[in-house]
Amino acid sequence: MTKAAGWLLSAGMLLFVGMLVSQDLPAILALLAHAGWGLLLVALFHLLPLLLDAWAIRVLFEPESRRSAYRDSLLARWVGESANSLMPAGQIGGPVLMARHLAQRGMRMDEAAAAITVSTTLQTFAQIVFACVGVILLGTQTGHFAYPALRASALIASAFLAVQVGGFYLIQRRGLFSRLMRAVRRFSGKRDWSQRVAQAQAIDLAVERTHRRNGAVTASFLLSLIGWIVGTGEVFLIAWFLGVPVSWRDALLLESLGQAIRGAGFAIPGALGVQEGGYFLLAPLAGLPPDAALALSLAKRARELLLGLPGLLYLRVATRIGAVEGV
């Protein structure tokens, strides 16, 4: 872990703990206890958006790689989401591990890196559209003094995401990996980087080819957007199991704006503390008390552990097997 990542993780942990101790912690834990085994059902439900996200990756593969690639894309997506949620590298580490895993499963590295790079970009674009849906729903709400401030916060978070992904997209189209490799080579002394530079150039060409396949790109974007929308069911189920049910409309509002706020905190591993603060601010929109909002966030954290820990264990085993086989 770099020093910067360590500081960000520490800041997130302080915010996370501060949010909990500032509220009625026994009441929060009582709500989680009320959910009980229902959290396992929430984890199982999350497999639906996970399957859609894996499909969004698969459609970007070259035609000759699609025949038996869905299982590989599903495992890669599972690994990536587990890393994004639980590892200090955060949102950067997940895509790297996904591409590496696909390469270990026999895919060419340039094709794997291109599919993951483009799908990650499209998923973030879809997240921005999903957040805009929440902003529109928020605009129809009336009678609460805090709504203008919440609307402004959601728009700022969405704009931050848009700038982030827009810059990422533009640099992709201008040779992202070649630029990175040239920067690394500049500070590496006299070491021979010719093979790595050639691989980076091959990845850039594969990324460019993928972006030009309009049908696949459109399908991947739509699948990602559907995945975000289906994820609304997770909030609906969690609230029901906690004993504080919300309508589908309110669940959509909470999920869309909550994910936008979490996305804006991408630099903090797992958006620790940012997610909790987001749900705390959004709770009045659905008529939820603060302790219920924090219990909702903790239930999401529990789901991340239930699916993420096995994902990291699988990654460790697969990496060891790949090392033994020389992959």
PyMOL commands that set and color helices and strands:
alter all, ss='L'
color gray80, all
select helices_A, chain A and resi 3-21+25-35+38-45+47-58+63-65+70-86+90-104+109-139+147-172+176-186+194-212+214-230+232-242+248-264+269-271+274-286+290-325
alter helices_A, ss='H'
color red, helices_A
deselect
rebuild
show_as cartoon
